[in-house]
Amino acid sequence: MIAFFNQILPALQTIIIFAGLIGGTIAGIYMFKGTRQSGVVQIQNTTIVAQQQQIDALKEQNLQQQEKIDRLEFKLDLVTEALKDEGVLITIDGEKITIRTIAEPDTRHIIRKPAKKTPTIIKKEES
């Protein structure tokens, strides 16, 4: 019986080593996939957090800009009413502003939104 085990022992060692190599390779593949997936998930989570912070900052900026717009609209309404009380009529129609005086109703000053940032004034006299 000992002679039989002595003859079969090298074959058993080879099978055990071969099984260990295959098992180690399979375990390494699964570990690599798991590490890569956890790395991807970590990158995704970091990206989501960064994007959420950007969204929050943009919401805050949007709120501040809306408050500024509301203040400016209020001031524009006040100035328009004050000028109306002084006899100057201002009509804002989209990108065109018409200014008339009550004393000279036929005279108009029309201001159009220019292509550049500097405003141009076109004066028209209607008869």
C-alpha positions in Angstrom: 0.0 0.0 0.0 2.9 2.4 0.8 4.4 1.7 -2.6 1.1 2.6 -4.2 0.9 6.0 -2.4 4.6 6.6 -3.2 3.8 6.1 -6.9 0.6 8.2 -6.9 2.0 11.0 -4.7 3.7 13.0 -7.5 0.5 12.9 -9.5 -1.5 14.1 -6.4 1.0 16.9 -5.8 0.7 18.0 -9.4 -3.1 17.9 -9.3 -3.2 19.9 -6.0 -0.7 22.5 -7.3 -2.7 22.8 -10.6 -5.9 23.2 -8.6 -4.3 25.9 -6.4 -3.1 27.8 -9.5 -6.5 27.7 -11.1 -8.2 28.7 -7.9 -5.7 31.5 -7.3 -6.2 32.8 -10.9 -10.0 32.7 -10.5 -9.8 34.4 -7.1 -7.5 37.1 -8.5 -9.9 37.8 -11.4 -12.8 38.2 -9.0 -10.7 40.5 -6.7 -9.6 42.6 -9.7 -13.2 43.0 -10.9 -14.4 43.8 -7.4 -11.7 46.4 -6.9 -12.3 47.9 -10.3 -16.1 48.1 -9.6 -15.6 49.6 -6.2 -13.2 52.1 -7.7 -15.8 53.0 -10.4 -18.5 53.4 -7.7 -16.2 55.6 -5.6 -15.5 57.8 -8.7 -19.2 58.0 -9.4 -20.1 59.0 -5.9 -17.4 61.6 -5.9 -18.6 63.0 -9.2 -22.2 63.0 -7.9 -21.2 64.9 -4.8 -19.2 67.5 -6.8 -22.1 68.0 -9.3 -24.6 68.4 -6.5 -22.3 71.1 -4.9 -22.2 72.9 -8.3 -26.0 72.7 -8.6 -26.4 74.1 -5.1 -24.0 76.9 -6.0 -25.8 77.7 -9.2 -29.2 77.7 -7.4 -27.8 80.2 -4.9 -26.4 82.3 -7.7 -29.7 82.2 -9.5 -31.6 83.3 -6.4 -29.2 86.2 -5.9 -29.6 87.2 -9.5 -33.4 87.0 -9.3 -33.3 89.2 -6.2 -31.2 91.7 -8.1 -33.5 91.6 -11.1 -36.5 92.2 -8.8 -34.7 95.2 -7.2 -33.8 96.7 -10.6 -37.4 96.2 -11.9 -38.7 98.0 -8.9 -36.2 100.9 -9.3 -37.1 101.1 -13.0 -40.8 101.3 -12.2 -40.1 104.1 -9.7 -38.0 106.1 -12.2 -40.7 105.6 -14.9 -43.4 106.9 -12.5 -41.2 109.8 -11.4 -40.5 110.8 -15.0 -44.2 110.4 -15.8 -45.0 112.9 -13.0 -42.6 115.3 -14.6 -44.2 115.0 -18.0 -41.9 112.4 -19.6 -43.5 109.3 -20.9 -41.4 106.1 -21.3 -42.7 103.1 -23.2 -40.6 99.9 -23.2 -41.5 97.4 -25.9 -39.2 94.4 -26.0 -35.9 95.8 -27.2 -37.2 99.2 -28.1 -37.7 102.2 -25.7 -39.7 105.2 -26.7 -39.4 108.5 -24.8 -42.0 111.3 -25.3 -42.7 114.5 -23.5 -46.1 115.8 -22.8 -45.1 119.3 -23.8 -44.0 118.1 -27.3 -46.1 115.0 -28.0 -45.0 114.8 -31.6 -41.3 114.4 -30.7 -40.1 110.9 -29.9 -36.7 109.5 -28.9 -36.4 105.9 -29.8 -33.7 103.7 -28.4 -33.1 100.3 -29.8 -31.0 97.5 -28.4 -27.7 97.6 -30.3 -25.7 94.6 -31.5 -22.9 95.8 -29.2 -23.1 96.9 -25.6 -23.0 100.6 -26.4 -26.5 102.1 -26.9 -27.4 104.1 -29.9 -30.1 106.8 -29.9 -32.2 107.5 -32.9 -34.2 110.7 -32.8 -37.3 111.0 -34.9 -39.6 114.0 -35.4 -43.0 113.2 -36.7 -45.1 116.0 -38.2 
